[in-house]
Amino acid sequence: MKAKESLWSWKAPVPASLAALEAYSAGEERAGRRLHANEMPWGEPWNRYPDPVPDALRQALAERAGVTADSVFTGNGSDEIIDLLQRAFAEPGQDAVMVCSPSFSMYAHAALLNRLPVVTVPLRPDFSFDAQAALDPDLAPTPIAFLCDPNNPTGNRLGDAELYRFLLRYPGLVVIDEAYGEFAGADHRSWMQEFPNLILLRTLSKAWGLAGLRVGYALAHPAVVQTLDRVRMPYSLAGPVRQLALRALANADLMRTRVQRVVVSRDRLVRQLESCPVVEQVYPSDANFLLLRCHPPGDTAALLERAATQAGLRIRRFGQEGPLANCLRISVGTASDNARLVAVVKNFLA
């Protein structure tokens, strides 16, 4: 596939085993009393199944993104979409999935569940993306690559120049996960016209504050959306979830205000943590969390995690080996949460 191939002439590379698969049908949707779906006739409004495709929600997301509704796919959180992309576009026993390391563990986890080997490309020491390493001809060919920008758990941008360089030469589908994009201003929609193989993965769980609803979505070529609609489970988004998501999307100003509050709190938290003796480094973050490395090496991060737990705070540790050895990931919390955290870290060695 050529990167600049016409957007509309491009076809999604579906494995032969799924080429004839049709989407699950719950019966044609048309007006009339519902005697076709084995529903309870009482118990309004939740006794009826929702529409198979959440058209109103997809339309609202499309309007926010500046794309057509047929370029939007919705799922039960981004995790479901990650799984569906691998099931739809990779063949077990034949294909593999490319991921970076360190990055969001769900990409590799879903691959293992789907019986797909994982080709791992290490990030640079500063956690930026190395396109040349990812395009190494000695690597096993993969039909799909997952890139997280800003990256989780490191918090940094991968580098647009390297991402663009990768897109120019990678022949498969490229998924850029923008789950934390609102905190960084990360937005690759302008690339979609040039690269029909580009899929942008987004969520309402982070900046929109709706993690409990589990609403993820993808912006992609209509052929990709059509394929995903063929392999998804029916009614993956419940009726109340759709309504609450639509209500939140109508109040984007609240989302932007909260994002700005988090960014200000994050930058203040960086300065406070950098002054703590136990902190060797706080890595640059464009997300709503921080990655810090503890000092001295060894089990310091484990002991600090335990101290935080004793203070009623939950933070994330990443073990004693690899590029995240002795590191902790800390989400930006309320002012009182942040103050309590700083007190724990500052007084740890004492």
Residue pairs with C-beta under 8 A, 6 or more apart in sequence:
1 10
1 13
1 171
1 197
3 167
3 168
3 169
3 194
3 195
3 197
4 194
5 196
7 192
7 193
7 196
7 221
10 196
10 197
10 221
10 223
11 223
12 89
12 173
12 221
12 223
12 224
12 226
12 227
13 89
13 143
13 172
13 173
14 88
14 89
14 227
15 89
15 90
15 91
15 94
15 95
16 91
17 91
18 88
18 227
18 230
18 231
21 230
21 231
22 230
23 229
23 230
23 232
24 233
24 234
26 37
26 49
26 52
26 234
26 235
27 36
27 37
29 51
29 52
34 48
37 48
37 49
39 47
39 48
39 49
40 47
41 47
45 239
46 239
46 240
49 235
50 235
50 237
50 238
50 239
50 242
52 234
52 235
53 229
54 74
54 237
54 242
55 69
56 242
56 246
57 74
57 215
57 237
57 242
57 245
57 246
58 69
58 72
58 73
58 74
58 217
59 69
60 246
60 249
60 250
61 72
61 74
61 217
61 249
62 68
62 69
62 71
62 72
64 249
64 252
65 72
65 189
65 219
66 189
67 189
67 192
67 219
68 222
70 222
70 225
70 226
71 192
71 219
71 220
71 221
71 222
71 225
72 217
72 218
72 219
72 225
73 81
73 217
73 218
73 220
73 224
73 225
73 228
73 229
74 215
74 216
74 217
74 236
74 237
75 81
75 84
75 216
75 217
75 218
75 232
75 236
75 237
76 214
76 215
76 216
76 236
76 237
77 203
77 205
77 214
77 215
77 216
78 106
78 177
78 179
78 201
78 202
78 203
78 205
78 216
79 106
79 110
79 216
80 216
80 232
80 236
81 201
81 216
81 217
81 218
81 228
82 106
82 107
82 110
82 146
82 175
82 201
83 110
83 113
83 114
84 228
84 231
84 232
85 144
85 173
85 175
85 199
85 218
85 228
86 97
86 110
86 111
86 114
86 116
86 144
87 114
87 231
88 227
88 228
88 230
88 231
89 143
89 144
89 172
89 173
89 227
90 96
90 97
90 111
90 114
90 116
90 142
90 143
90 144
92 114
92 115
92 116
93 115
95 116
95 142
95 143
95 144
96 111
96 116
96 117
96 118
96 119
96 140
96 141
96 142
97 107
97 108
97 111
97 116
97 117
97 118
97 119
97 142
97 144
97 145
97 146
98 118
98 119
98 120
98 121
98 134
98 139
98 142
98 144
98 145
98 146
98 172
99 107
99 108
99 111
99 118
99 119
99 120
99 121
99 145
99 146
100 120
100 121
100 122
100 123
100 129
100 134
100 146
100 147
100 148
100 151
100 158
101 120
101 121
101 122
101 123
101 323
102 123
102 127
102 151
102 153
102 154
102 318
102 322
102 323
102 324
103 123
103 146
103 147
103 148
103 151
103 152
103 154
104 146
104 148
104 151
104 152
104 153
104 177
107 118
107 146
107 148
108 118
108 120
111 117
111 118
112 118
117 140
119 139
119 140
119 142
121 130
121 133
121 134
121 139
122 130
122 133
122 323
123 129
123 130
123 151
123 154
123 158
123 323
124 130
125 323
126 156
127 151
127 154
127 156
127 283
127 323
128 156
128 157
128 158
128 159
128 162
129 147
129 158
129 159
129 162
129 163
129 166
130 162
131 162
131 163
131 165
131 166
131 169
134 145
134 166
134 170
135 166
135 169
135 170
141 171
141 172
142 172
143 172
143 173
144 172
144 173
144 174
144 175
145 166
145 170
145 172
145 173
145 174
145 175
146 175
146 177
147 158
147 163
147 166
147 174
147 175
147 176
147 177
148 158
148 176
148 177
148 179
149 157
149 158
149 163
149 176
149 177
149 178
149 181
149 186
149 188
150 156
150 157
150 158
150 180
150 181
150 183
150 184
150 186
150 285
150 286
150 287
151 157
151 158
152 177
152 179
152 180
152 287
152 289
153 289
153 291
153 316
153 318
153 324
153 329
154 283
154 291
155 180
155 283
155 284
155 285
155 286
155 287
155 289
155 290
155 291
156 283
156 284
156 285
156 286
157 184
157 186
157 286
160 188
163 176
163 188
164 191
166 174
167 174
167 191
167 194
167 195
167 197
167 198
170 197
171 197
172 197
173 197
173 198
173 199
173 224
174 195
174 197
174 198
174 199
175 199
175 200
175 201
176 188
176 198
176 199
176 200
176 201
177 201
178 186
178 187
178 188
178 200
178 201
178 202
179 201
179 202
179 203
179 205
179 206
180 186
180 206
180 207
180 286
180 287
180 288
181 187
181 202
181 207
182 206
182 207
182 255
182 256
182 259
183 206
183 207
183 259
183 262
183 263
183 266
183 286
183 287
183 288
184 286
184 287
186 286
188 198
188 200
189 200
189 219
191 198
192 198
192 200
192 219
192 221
196 221
196 223
197 221
198 220
199 218
199 219
199 220
199 221
199 224
200 218
200 219
200 220
201 216
201 217
201 218
202 216
202 217
202 218
202 219
203 215
203 216
203 217
204 210
204 213
204 215
204 216
204 217
204 245
204 248
204 249
205 211
205 213
205 214
205 215
205 216
206 288
207 255
207 258
207 259
207 288
208 248
208 249
208 255
209 248
209 255
209 258
210 244
210 245
210 248
213 241
213 244
213 245
214 241
215 237
215 241
215 245
218 224
218 225
218 228
220 228
237 245
248 255
262 288
262 332
265 332
265 335
265 338
266 285
266 288
266 289
266 290
266 332
268 338
269 290
269 330
269 332
269 338
269 341
269 342
270 282
270 285
270 290
272 338
272 342
272 346
273 279
273 282
273 290
273 292
273 342
273 345
274 282
275 346
276 342
276 345
276 346
276 348
277 295
277 349
278 294
278 295
278 300
278 304
278 345
278 348
278 349
279 292
279 293
279 294
279 295
279 345
280 292
280 293
280 294
280 295
280 326
281 292
281 293
282 290
282 291
282 292
283 290
283 291
283 292
283 293
285 291
288 331
288 332
289 329
289 330
289 331
289 332
290 329
290 330
290 332
291 324
291 327
291 328
291 329
291 330
292 327
292 328
292 330
293 326
293 327
294 300
294 301
294 304
294 326
294 327
294 328
295 326
297 325
297 326
298 320
298 326
299 320
300 326
301 317
301 318
301 320
301 326
301 327
301 328
302 317
302 320
303 348
304 328
304 344
304 345
304 348
305 315
305 316
305 317
305 328
307 344
307 348
308 314
308 315
308 341
308 344
311 340
311 341
311 343
311 344
312 340
313 337
313 340
313 341
313 344
315 328
315 329
315 330
315 331
315 341
316 328
316 329
316 330
317 327
317 328
318 324
318 325
318 327
318 328
318 329
319 325
320 326
330 341
332 338
333 341
